[in-house]
């Protein structure tokens, strides 16, 4: 659906007809958490990184090359510049973390072969030996120390929260480190999944000299693929690294193409120009499925699409006439929640390729509450709440949203605007490319916005320490709370308690209690859980991951499949 026209309430589905994901409360995909960038030798000033072709070269497609379309471009080669899934989904091919996440959401060894909690505030990691960076440098403890401290201390780092508890990284020997934390950190091995290891020898001179921008265009990791060429706005091509510690990947080259227009992406896929299509437009699922030679794979996503609301500022950038800011009143937030007909949006806008959300993350994520439930649509009650808050005549507000990041993101925003008009909230939708949207979001310039969040490690803690904890620069908590400006001391206490609690049952209870507080206060209004929808060429053998990453090392050509284009 396009435009701001409201959806007809007569088309609503019965509550039982809309999918809602449920899972056993005993699912603990990460109990094992207790048990268990960018650099190169090249000269600066080039547009691309190590091993890249010249700017006039479109990249080699004559060899075995798999083409992947995620729908958007890589934003940077620096893994600490952005915390954005499509970007990190490409960079995980180039870099390795100390720990990684398996397809079934368990923490597994990567550059760290093993780890042990020696004391409540000391973790020891044994590092893998014989590992090489793409430029031939040896990987060792110095690289780990440098990377963690840069992730923690660089003012622009978007992964600061993952290492905010780190006090010091002590090098025991070239392949052993001890990480001392300021407080007990039970999930440090889980957090380190997000820390992609850089080569200190070539990066440190740049960062010491203040040339952080160089890392945004150069890449040198230890991952299974090395960067061959990156053309902004067009494609990023990687080629297999034969010396990787897991062995050489089965697919020689992978090209991630940046095609944001859905119709163009589908047309290119059906013409054989794309082999893996992520985020298949829901309106095209049946057509692609019916086309010989292709397979459609749908999997429940970990991603929540939600509305963020500015609960903390009297003068808010997207609210005409503020102060006052109506979103600061709980009754207004409750009215918005009750006026949004997600059953209808899931049916009409998402073509039933989503599930209505009733909390901050889906089942299977630690902290999910089985019986929380979502209040029913209640326009009369919503109008009464607005009148009680002094807004019987409604108010004007801007709803910001990307138009190239999530499935039908701009259409969902338009549908919400139409529905809120029924309770006299006059919404102007400002949908734009994600590069512009996220720049404003990171700088706190939004008041009312549609956005997504996923906890790729299967632990709900990330929702609270990134998004909902009071902004705390010293502790590096709430660093993605700059637009919502939500603050609740009890939620802060529960968040910090969950981080330091080693008992899985107690941690789960802390997170469930935090969910209840957030769903009462409504700084975020949950909309839907995405369904991850992929289409693949039948020449490929591939099983999607729940974290949405399309990793080259997971791709395999079927026997007898062509090896060229």
C-alpha positions in Angstrom: 0.0 0.0 0.0 1.3 3.5 -0.9 0.3 6.9 0.4 -1.3 7.9 3.7 -4.8 6.4 3.1 -6.1 4.5 6.1 -6.7 0.8 5.8 -10.4 -0.3 6.2 -11.1 -1.8 9.5 -13.7 -4.0 7.9 -10.8 -6.0 6.3 -9.3 -7.0 9.7 -8.5 -10.6 10.3 -9.8 -12.4 13.3 -7.1 -12.6 16.1 -6.6 -16.3 15.6 -5.9 -15.9 11.9 -2.7 -13.8 12.3 0.5 -15.7 13.0 2.1 -15.1 16.4 5.3 -16.8 17.2 5.3 -18.7 20.4 8.0 -20.8 21.9 8.6 -22.8 25.0 9.8 -20.6 27.8 12.5 -23.2 28.5 14.3 -22.4 25.2 17.7 -21.3 26.3 19.8 -21.1 23.2 22.7 -19.4 25.0 23.0 -21.2 28.4 26.3 -22.2 26.9 27.5 -18.6 27.1 28.9 -19.3 30.6 30.3 -22.6 29.6 31.5 -22.6 26.7 38.3 -2.2 10.0 39.6 -2.3 8.5 43.3 -2.5 7.5 45.8 -3.3 4.7 49.3 -2.5 3.5 48.0 -0.3 0.7 48.7 3.4 0.4 45.8 5.7 1.5 43.6 7.6 -0.9 42.1 4.7 -2.8 38.4 4.1 -2.8 38.7 0.4 -1.9 40.8 -1.9 0.2 43.3 -4.7 0.1 43.4 -6.7 -3.1 40.9 -4.5 -4.9 40.8 -4.0 -8.6 41.3 -0.6 -10.2 38.4 1.8 -10.2 37.9 1.2 -13.9 37.6 -2.6 -13.4 34.1 -3.9 -12.9 35.4 -6.9 -11.0 36.1 -10.4 -12.3 32.9 -12.4 -13.1 34.6 -15.0 -15.3 35.4 -17.3 -12.4 33.0 -19.0 -10.0 31.1 -16.0 -8.6 27.9 -16.0 -6.6 25.8 -12.8 -6.7 24.0 -11.8 -3.5 21.5 -9.0 -3.2 20.7 -7.7 0.3 18.9 -4.7 -1.0 21.4 -2.1 0.3 25.0 -1.3 0.1 27.8 -1.8 2.6 28.2 1.5 4.6 31.9 1.1 5.6 34.8 -1.3 5.7 35.4 -0.3 9.3 33.4 -2.7 11.5 33.1 -0.1 14.2 31.7 2.7 12.2 28.2 1.3 11.9 26.1 -1.2 13.8 24.0 -2.1 10.7 23.1 -5.7 9.8 23.7 -5.6 6.0 27.1 -4.0 6.5 28.2 -6.4 9.2 26.8 -9.3 7.2 29.4 -8.6 4.5 32.2 -7.7 6.9 31.9 -11.1 8.8 33.3 -12.7 5.6 36.4 -10.5 5.8 37.0 -10.4 9.6 36.8 -13.0 12.3 35.7 -12.3 15.9 37.0 -14.2 19.0 33.7 -16.0 19.4 31.0 -16.6 16.9 27.4 -17.6 16.7 26.3 -20.9 15.3 23.2 -21.2 13.1 21.3 -22.5 16.2 22.3 -19.4 18.3 25.0 -21.0 20.3 28.4 -19.4 21.1 31.2 -21.2 19.4 34.9 -20.8 19.0 36.5 -18.6 16.3 39.8 -16.8 16.8 39.6 -17.8 20.5 39.8 -21.6 20.8 38.6 -21.7 24.4 37.7 -19.4 27.3 37.4 -19.6 31.0 36.0 -17.4 33.8 38.9 -17.4 36.3 37.3 -14.9 38.7 34.0 -13.0 38.5 35.8 -10.1 36.8 38.5 -12.0 34.9 38.1 -14.0 31.7 40.9 -15.8 30.0 40.9 -16.6 26.3 43.3 -19.0 24.5 43.9 -17.8 20.9 44.1 -19.8 17.8 47.7 -20.2 16.6 48.9 -20.1 13.0 46.3 -17.6 11.8 47.2 -15.1 9.1 45.8 -11.7 8.1 45.1 -11.3 4.4 48.3 -9.2 4.0 50.4 -12.0 5.5 50.7 -10.6 9.0 50.5 -13.1 11.9 47.5 -12.8 14.2 48.3 -12.6 17.9 47.3 -11.2 21.3 48.4 -7.7 20.3 45.8 -7.5 17.6 43.1 -8.5 20.1 44.1 -6.0 22.7 44.3 -3.2 20.1 40.9 -4.0 18.6 39.0 -4.3 21.9 40.4 -1.0 23.2 39.6 0.8 19.9 36.0 -0.6 20.0 35.8 0.7 23.6 37.5 4.1 23.3 37.0 5.4 19.8 34.3 8.1 20.2 32.6 7.1 17.0 32.5 3.4 17.8 29.1 1.8 17.4 30.2 -1.3 19.3 31.2 0.4 22.5 28.4 -1.1 24.5 29.7 -4.6 23.8 33.0 -3.9 25.6 31.9 -1.2 28.0 32.7 -3.4 31.0 36.3 -4.0 29.9 38.8 -2.5 32.3 42.0 -3.9 30.8 43.2 -6.5 28.3 46.3 -8.2 29.7 48.6 -10.1 27.3 49.7 -13.3 29.1 51.6 -14.6 26.1 51.2 -14.2 22.3 48.2 -16.5 22.3 46.6 -15.9 25.7 44.8 -12.8 26.9 43.0 -12.0 30.1 40.2 -9.5 30.1 39.5 -7.8 33.4 36.1 -6.2 33.7 34.9 -3.4 36.0 32.0 -5.6 37.1 31.2 -9.3 36.7 30.3 -9.7 33.1 28.6 -13.1 32.6 28.0 -12.6 28.9 31.4 -11.2 27.7 32.0 -14.2 25.4 28.6 -13.5 23.8 29.4 -9.8 23.5 32.7 -10.5 21.7 30.8 -12.0 18.8 30.4 -8.4 17.6 34.1 -7.5 17.9 35.8 -8.1 14.6 39.6 -8.4 15.0 41.8 -5.8 13.2 45.4 -6.0 12.3 47.2 -3.8 14.8 50.4 -3.5 12.8 48.8 -1.6 9.9 45.8 0.0 11.7 47.5 1.5 14.7 49.7 4.0 12.8 46.6 5.3 11.1 44.4 5.6 14.1 47.2 7.1 16.2 47.6 9.7 13.5 43.9 10.4 13.6 43.3 8.9 10.1 40.3 6.9 11.1 38.7 7.6 7.7 41.3 5.4 6.0 39.8 2.4 7.8 36.4 3.0 6.2 37.8 2.2 2.8 40.4 -0.5 3.4 39.9 -4.0 4.7 42.4 -6.6 6.0 41.0 -9.3 8.3 41.6 -12.9 9.0 38.2 -14.0 7.6 37.5 -16.7 5.0 37.3 -14.0 2.2 39.4 -11.0 1.4 38.2 -7.8 -0.2 38.7 -7.7 -3.9 36.8 -4.6 -4.8 34.2 -2.3 -3.4 32.4 0.3 -5.5 30.1 2.4 -3.3 26.5 2.2 -4.4 27.2 -0.6 -6.8 28.8 -3.8 -5.3 31.3 -5.3 -2.9 33.2 -8.3 -4.2 35.2 -10.7 -2.0 37.4 -13.6 -3.0 38.3 -16.8 -1.1 41.3 -16.6 1.3 43.0 -20.0 0.8 44.9 -19.7 4.1 41.9 -19.4 6.3 42.1 -21.5 9.5 38.8 -23.2 8.6 40.2 -24.1 5.1 39.4 -22.4 1.8 35.7 -21.7 1.1 33.9 -23.8 -1.5 32.8 -20.8 -3.5 35.6 -18.8 -4.9 34.0 -15.3 -5.2 30.9 -13.6 -3.8 29.6 -10.3 -5.0 27.1 -8.4 -2.8 25.2 -6.0 -5.2 23.5 -2.9 -4.0 20.2 -2.8 -5.7 17.6 -1.1 -3.5 14.6 -1.0 -5.9 12.5 -4.1 -5.2 11.1 -4.5 -8.7 14.6 -4.3 -10.2 16.0 -6.8 -7.7 13.4 -9.3 -8.5 13.7 -8.8 -12.2 17.5 -9.3 -12.0 17.0 -12.4 -10.0 14.5 -14.0 -12.4 16.8 -13.1 -15.3 19.6 -15.1 -13.6 21.7 -12.0 -12.7 21.4 -12.7 -8.9 21.8 -16.1 -7.2 20.7 -15.2 -3.6 18.0 -12.7 -3.0 17.5 -11.5 0.6 14.4 -9.8 1.7 12.2 -11.0 -1.1 9.4 -8.5 -1.5 6.3 -10.1 0.0 4.2 -9.3 -3.0 6.5 -11.3 -5.2 6.9 -14.4 -3.1 4.3 -16.4 -5.0 5.6 -15.4 -8.4 9.2 -16.3 -7.5 8.1 -19.6 -6.0 6.2 -20.6 -9.1 9.2 -19.9 -11.4 11.2 -23.0 -12.3 14.8 -23.0 -11.3 14.4 -21.1 -8.0 13.6 -21.8 -4.4 11.9 -19.6 -1.8 13.0 -20.1 1.8 11.1 -18.4 4.7 12.3 -18.5 8.2 11.1 -16.7 11.4 13.3 -13.7 12.0 14.9 -12.4 15.2 14.1 -8.8 14.0 11.5 -6.6 15.6 10.1 -3.7 13.7 8.9 -1.0 16.1 8.1 2.6 16.7 10.5 4.7 18.8 9.0 7.6 20.7 10.8 10.5 22.3 9.8 10.2 25.9 12.5 12.5 27.3 12.6 15.9 25.6 10.1 18.7 26.0 11.3 20.3 22.7 11.4 17.5 20.2 12.7 17.9 16.7 9.9 16.1 14.9 6.9 17.5 16.8 5.4 20.7 15.5 4.7 23.2 18.3 6.7 21.5 21.0 7.1 22.1 23.8 5.0 20.5 25.1 5.9 17.1 23.7 2.8 14.9 23.8 4.8 11.7 23.5 6.1 12.3 27.1 2.6 11.5 28.4 2.1 7.8 28.9 -1.6 8.1 28.0 -0.6 9.4 24.5 1.8 6.5 24.0 -0.9 4.0 25.1 -3.4 5.6 22.7 -1.0 5.2 19.8 -0.5 1.5 20.7 -4.2 0.9 20.9 -4.9 2.6 17.6 -2.5 0.6 15.4 -4.2 -2.3 13.7 -1.2 -4.7 13.2 -3.5 -7.6 12.3 -4.5 -5.6 9.2 -1.0 -4.4 8.4 0.4 -7.9 8.6 -2.4 -9.1 6.3 -2.5 -6.3 3.7 0.9 -4.6 3.7 3.1 -7.6 4.7 1.0 -10.2 2.8 1.1 -12.3 6.0 4.9 -12.6 5.8 5.3 -11.3 9.3 4.0 -11.9 12.8 2.2 -9.4 15.0 4.6 -8.4 17.8 3.5 -8.2 21.5 6.9 -7.4 23.0 10.5 -6.4 22.3 11.8 -9.6 20.8 10.4 -12.9 19.5 10.3 -16.3 21.2 13.5 -18.1 21.4 15.3 -15.0 22.6 16.3 -15.0 26.3 13.8 -12.7 28.1 10.8 -13.5 26.0 7.5 -13.8 28.0 5.1 -16.4 26.7 1.8 -14.9 27.8 2.4 -11.2 27.6 -0.1 -10.5 24.8 -1.0 -7.3 22.9 -3.9 -5.1 23.7 -6.8 -5.3 21.2 -7.5 -2.5 18.7 -9.5 0.1 20.6 -10.0 3.4 18.8 -12.6 4.6 21.3 -10.3 3.9 24.2 -7.5 5.6 22.3 -9.5 8.8 21.8 -10.4 8.8 25.5 -6.8 8.5 26.5 -5.8 11.4 24.2 -8.7 13.5 25.7 -7.5 12.8 29.3 -4.0 13.9 28.3 -5.3 17.2 26.9 -5.1 16.2 23.2 -8.8 15.7 22.3 -8.1 17.5 19.0 -5.0 15.5 18.4 -1.6 17.0 17.3 0.8 17.1 14.4 3.9 14.9 14.3 6.5 13.7 11.8 7.1 9.9 11.4 10.6 9.2 10.1 11.3 5.9 8.4 13.8 4.4 6.0 12.5 3.3 2.6 15.2 0.9 1.7 16.1 -1.0 4.8 13.3 -3.2 6.1 10.6 -5.1 4.2 7.9 -2.6 3.0 9.2 -0.1 5.6 7.8 3.0 3.9 4.4 1.3 3.3 4.1 0.2 6.9 4.8 3.8 8.0 2.1 5.1 5.6 -0.4 2.6 6.9 0.3 3.7 10.5 -0.1 7.3 9.5 -3.5 6.5 8.1 -4.6 4.6 11.1 -3.5 7.3 13.6 -5.6 9.9 11.6 -8.6 8.1 13.0 -7.8 9.4 16.5 -6.8 12.9 15.2 -3.1 12.4 15.3 -1.9 14.0 12.0 1.2 12.2 10.8 3.5 13.4 8.1 5.6 10.5 6.9 9.2 11.3 6.1 10.5 8.1 4.4 14.0 8.3 2.9 17.2 6.3 2.2 18.7 4.5 5.2 21.9 6.5 4.9 20.1 9.7 5.7 17.7 8.1 8.2 20.4 6.4 10.3 22.6 9.5 10.3 19.7 11.4 12.0 18.9 8.5 14.3 22.5 8.3 15.5 22.5 12.1 16.1 19.3 12.1 18.1 17.3 14.1 15.5 14.2 12.0 15.4 11.0 12.1 17.6 8.7 9.4 16.2 10.4 6.8 14.0 10.0 3.4 12.5 13.1 1.2 12.9 14.2 -2.4 13.5 16.3 -4.2 16.0 17.6 -7.7 16.3 19.6 -9.6 19.0 21.6 -11.9 16.7 23.1 -13.7 19.7 19.7 -14.8 20.9 19.9 -12.8 24.2 17.5 -10.0 24.9 20.1 -8.1 26.9 21.1 -6.1 23.9 17.7 -4.5 23.6 18.2 -3.0 27.1 21.8 -2.0 27.2 21.7 -0.4 23.7 18.2 0.9 23.3 16.5 1.4 26.7 19.1 2.0 29.5 19.4 5.6 30.4 22.1 7.2 28.3 25.3 6.8 30.3 28.4 7.9 28.6 30.7 6.7 31.3 29.3 3.1 31.3 28.7 3.3 27.6 25.1 2.2 28.1 22.0 3.5 26.3 24.1 4.6 23.4 21.3 3.9 20.9 18.8 5.8 23.1 19.6 9.2 21.8 16.2 9.8 20.1 13.9 8.0 22.6 15.7 9.5 25.7 13.8 7.0 27.8 14.9 6.6 31.5 13.7 4.3 34.2 16.0 3.6 37.2 14.5 0.2 37.8 15.0 -0.9 34.2 18.5 0.3 34.5 19.1 -1.7 37.6 17.7 -4.9 36.0 19.8 -4.4 32.9 23.0 -4.1 34.8 22.0 -7.0 37.1 21.4 -9.2 34.1 24.9 -8.4 32.7 26.7 -9.6 35.9 24.5 -12.6 36.8 26.0 -16.0 35.9 22.9 -18.0 36.9 20.8 -18.5 33.7 17.5 -18.7 35.6 18.1 -15.4 37.5 19.3 -13.7 34.3 16.1 -14.7 32.5 14.0 -13.3 35.3 15.8 -10.0 35.3 15.3 -9.7 31.5 11.6 -10.7 31.8 11.0 -8.1 34.5 12.7 -5.5 32.3 10.4 -6.4 29.4 7.4 -5.9 31.6 8.6 -2.4 32.6 9.3 -1.4 29.0 5.9 -2.7 27.8 4.2 -0.7 30.5 6.1 2.5 29.8 6.0 2.1 26.0 9.1 4.1 24.9 8.9 1.5 22.0 5.7 0.3 20.4 6.3 -3.2 18.9 4.8 -3.6 15.4 5.8 -7.0 13.9 8.5 -9.6 13.8 9.9 -9.9 10.3 9.9 -13.2 8.3 13.2 -13.6 6.7 12.4 -14.5 3.0 15.1 -15.6 0.6 15.1 -16.8 -2.9 18.0 -18.8 -4.3 19.0 -20.3 -7.6 18.6 -24.1 -7.6 22.4 -24.4 -8.5 23.0 -23.5 -4.8 22.8 -25.6 -1.6 22.4 -23.1 1.3 20.5 -23.0 4.6 19.8 -19.4 6.0 21.0 -18.3 9.4 18.6 -16.7 11.9 20.9 -13.7 12.2 20.2 -13.0 8.4 23.9 -13.1 7.5 24.6 -14.5 4.0 28.1 -15.9 4.6 30.1 -17.0 1.7 31.5 -19.9 3.6 28.0 -21.4 4.0 27.4 -21.4 0.2 27.9 -24.6 -1.8 27.3 -25.3 -5.5 25.2 -28.3 -6.1 26.9 -31.2 -8.0 26.8 -30.5 -11.7 26.0 -26.8 -11.3 27.8 -24.4 -13.7 30.9 -22.7 -12.3 31.0 -19.5 -14.4 28.7 -16.7 -15.5 
